[in-house]
Amino acid sequence: MTSEHPRRHLRFKPDPLEYAQVALGGAGDFKPDLVALIVEESPVSGCSLIAHVPDSLDVGDQCRVKIGHLAPVLAEVAWKKPSDSGLTRIGFSFLE
């Protein structure tokens, strides 16, 4: 069985009620601009979140993402998928 986009790293479901915080822009002190639910995470490569995402956030933008109690990391928006509910599922690739 082949996949169109094979995963390079193991992904797993987050702990219940765990959430992420995202600071738009990659520089400066960590001041979150949005809070998101975690859909999937990989401690090595990135995460998938769902939230009310501003239209100004585009693929390729850099942000700082804080997953649960972990320290914020620099990440890049890898993809965005809007849903009918008004929420957007967004994928981040960790850069550090």
C-alpha positions as CSV (number, residue, x, y, z in Angstrom):
1,M,0.0,0.0,0.0
2,T,1.4,3.4,-1.0
3,S,0.5,6.8,0.2
4,E,0.5,10.1,-1.7
5,H,2.4,11.8,1.1
6,P,4.2,9.2,3.3
7,R,4.8,10.4,6.9
8,R,8.4,10.6,8.0
9,H,7.7,10.7,11.7
10,L,5.2,9.1,14.0
11,R,2.1,11.1,14.8
12,F,0.0,10.7,17.8
13,K,-3.2,12.0,19.4
14,P,-2.7,14.6,22.1
15,D,-3.7,14.2,25.7
16,P,-7.4,15.1,26.4
17,L,-8.0,18.8,27.0
18,E,-4.4,19.7,25.9
19,Y,-4.3,22.9,23.8
20,A,-1.8,24.9,21.8
21,Q,-1.0,28.6,21.8
22,V,0.2,30.4,18.7
23,A,2.1,33.7,18.5
24,L,1.9,35.1,15.0
25,G,5.4,36.1,13.7
26,G,8.5,34.4,14.6
27,A,10.4,37.0,16.7
28,G,10.2,38.6,20.1
29,D,8.7,37.5,23.4
30,F,6.0,34.8,23.3
31,K,2.6,36.5,23.4
32,P,-0.1,34.2,22.0
33,D,-2.5,35.6,19.4
34,L,-4.7,32.5,19.3
35,V,-5.5,29.3,21.2
36,A,-6.1,26.1,19.3
37,L,-7.1,22.5,19.9
38,I,-4.5,19.9,19.0
39,V,-5.6,17.4,16.4
40,E,-2.2,15.6,15.9
41,E,1.3,16.1,17.0
42,S,4.8,14.8,16.3
43,P,7.5,15.8,18.7
44,V,10.0,15.9,15.9
45,S,8.3,17.4,12.8
46,G,5.2,19.4,13.6
47,C,1.5,19.5,14.6
48,S,-2.0,19.9,13.3
49,L,-4.3,22.3,15.1
50,I,-7.9,23.5,14.7
51,A,-8.9,27.1,15.6
52,H,-10.4,30.4,14.4
53,V,-7.5,31.4,12.2
54,P,-7.1,34.9,10.9
55,D,-7.3,35.2,7.1
56,S,-3.9,37.0,7.2
57,L,-2.1,33.7,8.3
58,D,-0.8,32.0,5.1
59,V,1.2,29.0,4.1
60,G,4.9,29.8,4.6
61,D,4.3,32.2,7.5
62,Q,6.5,31.7,10.6
63,C,4.9,31.6,14.1
64,R,5.9,30.4,17.5
65,V,3.8,27.5,18.7
66,K,3.5,26.3,22.3
67,I,2.1,22.8,22.7
68,G,0.7,22.1,26.2
69,H,3.4,22.7,28.8
70,L,6.3,22.6,26.4
71,A,8.4,25.6,25.6
72,P,7.4,27.6,22.4
73,V,9.1,26.6,19.2
74,L,9.5,28.3,15.9
75,A,7.2,26.8,13.2
76,E,6.1,27.4,9.7
77,V,2.5,27.1,8.4
78,A,2.7,24.0,6.1
79,W,-1.0,23.9,5.1
80,K,-4.5,25.3,5.9
81,K,-7.9,23.6,5.4
82,P,-11.0,25.6,6.2
83,S,-14.1,23.8,7.3
84,D,-17.8,24.5,7.1
85,S,-17.9,25.2,10.8
86,G,-15.9,28.4,10.5
87,L,-12.8,26.8,12.0
88,T,-9.6,26.1,10.1
89,R,-7.4,23.1,10.5
90,I,-3.8,24.2,10.1
91,G,-0.5,22.2,9.9
92,F,2.7,23.5,11.3
93,S,6.3,22.2,10.6
94,F,8.7,22.8,13.4
95,L,11.8,24.7,12.4
96,E,13.8,24.2,15.6
